[in-house]
Amino acid sequence: MKIAIIIIRVLLGGMYIFASVPVLFNIQMGEMPKMTADQTTFMTGIMVTKYLFPLIKVTELIAGLMLLIGRTAPLAAIIIFPVTLNIFLYHAFLGPKELPLVAVMLIFNLFLFYAYRQKYLPIISR
């Protein structure tokens, strides 16, 4: 179980780091996939706010690094879960082509919740 936790933690952390670094540092990583009208509307709304997309990407980067560090992984799993869930729901409703990969990310995050459940008990106990 310990090795599985390390593998999943490193994979999830790597996914978030590799998703955030190119955006934050304006690195071109190939062509952008063509978006549907609904996806364009959604992304336009996020971009118009000016702060939300960078906030999401900084959160992904910090949580990804925390997952790689290991000692801070239980906190990182909590921090990144809303982002993971939102990405999953975005793809479930607007872009199902990427849904299998995103479902794996959600399962990884839920697995980490299960693996670190003892660390979370003080939060919910009296």
Phi, psi and omega per residue, in radians:
M1 nan -0.657 -3.114
K2 -1.084 -0.724 3.132
I3 -1.193 -0.690 3.104
A4 -1.080 -0.704 3.115
I5 -1.092 -0.778 -3.136
I6 -1.100 -0.799 -3.119
I7 -1.085 -0.831 -3.107
I8 -1.177 -0.692 3.128
R9 -1.098 -0.760 3.141
V10 -1.209 -0.727 3.110
L11 -1.089 -0.817 -3.132
L12 -1.143 -0.744 3.091
G13 -1.071 -0.743 3.103
G14 -1.113 -0.702 3.115
M15 -1.037 -0.769 -3.116
Y16 -1.256 -0.630 3.095
I17 -1.149 -0.798 -3.127
F18 -1.239 -0.305 3.061
A19 -1.490 -0.434 -3.043
S20 -1.729 -0.650 -3.057
V21 -1.021 -0.847 -3.135
P22 -1.056 -0.608 -3.136
V23 -1.282 -0.810 -3.088
L24 -1.174 -0.598 -3.092
F25 -1.848 0.239 3.050
N26 0.911 0.888 3.106
I27 -1.739 2.177 -3.141
Q28 -1.369 2.105 -3.101
M29 -2.023 0.855 3.141
G30 1.690 -3.039 -3.117
E31 -1.347 2.511 3.037
M32 -1.268 2.382 3.077
P33 -1.169 2.603 -3.141
K34 -1.183 2.318 -3.113
M35 -1.781 2.613 3.050
T36 -1.320 3.011 3.126
A37 -1.094 -0.713 3.126
D38 -1.145 -0.719 3.107
Q39 -1.127 -0.712 3.123
T40 -1.100 -0.748 3.107
T41 -1.070 -0.791 3.136
F42 -1.074 -0.873 -3.091
M43 -1.165 -0.596 3.080
T44 -1.084 -0.751 3.108
G45 -1.059 -0.719 3.124
I46 -1.194 -0.715 -3.100
M47 -1.229 -0.555 -3.126
V48 -1.120 -0.544 -3.122
T49 -1.173 -0.340 3.112
K50 1.245 -0.494 -3.064
Y51 -1.879 -0.446 -2.942
L52 -1.205 -0.817 -3.116
F53 -1.125 -0.809 3.059
P54 -1.074 -0.638 3.100
L55 -1.080 -0.752 3.121
I56 -1.105 -0.785 -3.106
K57 -1.194 -0.645 3.075
V58 -1.169 -0.702 3.080
T59 -1.064 -0.763 3.094
E60 -1.055 -0.752 -3.118
L61 -1.141 -0.840 -3.117
I62 -1.125 -0.804 3.139
A63 -1.147 -0.658 3.085
G64 -1.067 -0.770 3.093
L65 -1.135 -0.705 3.114
M66 -1.108 -0.655 3.098
L67 -1.146 -0.669 3.128
L68 -1.218 -0.579 3.132
I69 -1.129 -0.681 3.071
G70 1.670 -0.895 -3.123
R71 -1.110 -0.547 -3.106
T72 -1.757 0.177 -3.072
A73 -1.064 -0.699 3.117
P74 -1.062 -0.691 3.087
L75 -1.193 -0.714 3.133
A76 -1.084 -0.664 3.127
A77 -1.085 -0.654 3.093
I78 -1.239 -0.770 -3.100
I79 -1.095 -0.724 -3.018
I80 -1.479 -0.251 -3.065
F81 -1.026 -0.791 3.113
P82 -1.056 -0.611 3.099
V83 -1.181 -0.789 3.127
T84 -1.053 -0.793 3.139
L85 -1.104 -0.733 3.131
N86 -1.139 -0.704 3.094
I87 -1.105 -0.746 3.111
F88 -1.067 -0.825 -3.124
L89 -1.172 -0.644 3.066
Y90 -0.992 -0.854 -3.109
H91 -1.267 -0.535 3.110
A92 -1.150 -0.636 -3.079
F93 -1.738 -0.517 -3.015
L94 -2.040 -0.445 -3.071
G95 -2.550 1.244 -3.027
P96 -1.161 -0.153 -3.139
K97 -1.073 -0.640 -3.115
E98 -1.652 0.078 -3.042
L99 -1.016 -0.698 3.132
P100 -1.036 -0.754 3.125
L101 -1.139 -0.747 -3.126
V102 -1.196 -0.604 3.080
A103 -1.108 -0.641 3.081
V104 -1.118 -0.724 3.099
M105 -1.061 -0.753 3.122
L106 -1.123 -0.748 3.113
I107 -1.109 -0.719 3.092
F108 -1.038 -0.790 -3.139
N109 -1.100 -0.752 3.109
L110 -1.147 -0.646 3.078
F111 -1.072 -0.737 3.117
L112 -1.136 -0.660 3.039
F113 -0.998 -0.806 3.140
Y114 -1.119 -0.755 -3.099
A115 -1.151 -0.590 -3.101
Y116 -1.774 0.316 -3.044
R117 -0.990 -0.580 3.129
Q118 -1.162 -0.516 3.117
K119 -1.267 -0.433 -3.087
Y120 -1.556 -0.275 -3.087
L121 -0.997 -0.713 3.110
P122 -1.078 -0.428 3.135
I123 -1.198 -0.665 -3.044
I124 -1.794 -0.054 3.131
S125 -1.577 2.831 -3.109
R126 -1.402 nan nan
